[in-house]
Amino acid sequence: SPEVRARALRTIELYSHFCRATALAPTDVNVVATSAIRDASNRDEFLEQARRISGLNIRVLEREEEAWYGFLAAINSSRRY
């Protein structure tokens, strides 16, 4: 919806401001998008606008790569101490 899109773009914009305020160069930040963007009908338009607003390079994860990161997160958060 337009509201969700606007909120997502505002979040990306705020994050880019944070990065600049903490002296992080765009090349120091790895920004990835998951299935919500990968499967969206307006994917290319959204990514173009997000990149323009933020100045950040946004890479869309492939399904397998997203699954791998999900697996790593689950394994690492399940560790018992």
C-alpha positions in Angstrom: 0.0 0.0 0.0 1.1 3.6 -0.4 1.3 4.0 3.4 3.6 1.0 3.8 5.8 2.1 1.0 6.1 5.6 2.4 7.0 4.2 5.8 9.6 1.9 4.4 11.2 4.8 2.3 11.2 7.1 5.4 12.9 4.3 7.4 15.6 3.9 4.8 16.1 7.7 4.6 16.4 7.9 8.4 18.9 5.0 8.4 21.0 6.8 5.8 21.1 9.9 8.0 22.2 7.9 10.9 25.0 6.4 8.8 26.2 9.8 7.7 26.0 11.2 11.3 28.2 8.3 12.5 30.7 8.8 9.7 29.8 5.6 7.9 30.4 5.8 4.1 27.8 4.2 1.9 30.5 1.6 1.0 30.8 0.7 4.7 27.2 -0.4 4.9 25.7 -3.6 3.5 22.0 -3.0 2.9 20.0 -6.0 1.8 16.4 -6.5 0.8 14.5 -9.8 1.4 11.4 -11.5 -0.1 9.1 -8.5 0.6 11.0 -6.5 -2.0 12.2 -9.4 -4.2 8.6 -10.5 -4.7 7.0 -7.1 -5.0 5.4 -6.1 -8.3 7.0 -2.6 -8.0 10.4 -3.9 -6.9 12.5 -2.0 -9.4 10.6 1.3 -8.9 10.9 0.9 -5.1 14.6 0.1 -5.2 15.4 3.0 -7.5 13.6 5.4 -5.2 15.2 3.9 -2.0 18.6 4.2 -3.5 18.0 7.7 -4.7 16.7 8.8 -1.3 19.4 7.1 0.8 22.5 7.1 -1.4 23.0 3.5 -0.2 23.5 0.4 -2.4 20.7 -2.0 -1.8 21.2 -5.6 -2.8 18.3 -8.0 -3.1 19.0 -11.4 -1.5 18.3 -14.5 -3.6 15.9 -17.0 -1.9 18.7 -19.4 -1.0 20.9 -16.7 0.4 18.0 -15.3 2.5 17.3 -18.9 3.8 21.0 -19.3 4.7 21.0 -16.1 6.7 17.7 -17.1 8.4 19.3 -20.5 9.3 22.4 -18.8 10.7 20.2 -16.4 12.8 18.2 -19.3 14.2 21.3 -21.4 15.1 23.1 -18.4 16.7 20.1 -17.4 18.7 19.4 -20.9 19.9 22.8 -21.4 21.5 22.7 -22.3 25.2 25.2 -20.8 27.6 
